């Protein structure tokens, strides 16, 4: 899947929250604002 360009809508995706629970981008449909932040260096020395 290609990376979306700035200003484009993000594709729907699902991620685990806990071992039993998942959250999807579509769960936030109709909300005024959703902020997505990705940072690959979480819990690293980088």
N, C-alpha and C positions, 0 to 999 in steps of 0.2 A: 504494500500500500504506500503510495507516495506521500511525502510530507505535505500538509496543507500550507498554503501561502498565508501571509499575514492578512487578516481581515476575513478569511474564509471560515465557514462553519467547520467545527471539528467533527470528524466521523464518530459515530457511536462506538463506545467500547465499554467493557466490563472489567472491573478489577476486584480482587479480594479485599475485604475490610478486616474480617476475622476468618478463622477456619470454617465457620458456618455461614458467613454472610458475605454477599457481594454487592457492589454498587455499580450502576450503569449511568452513563451520561444522560440517557433518555429519562432517568429518574428525576432529572431536574428540568424537564421540558415544561415550559410555561412560566418558569421563574424569571424574574427581571434580569438578573446578572449571574453568571457563573464564571469563576476564575479558575483556570487550569494552570498549575505550576509544575514543572518537571525539573528535577535537579539530580543528575546521576551521581553526584559525589556525596550523597547523604551517608553519614556515619563513617566517613573516611578522612584521612589526613589532608586530602587535596583541597 
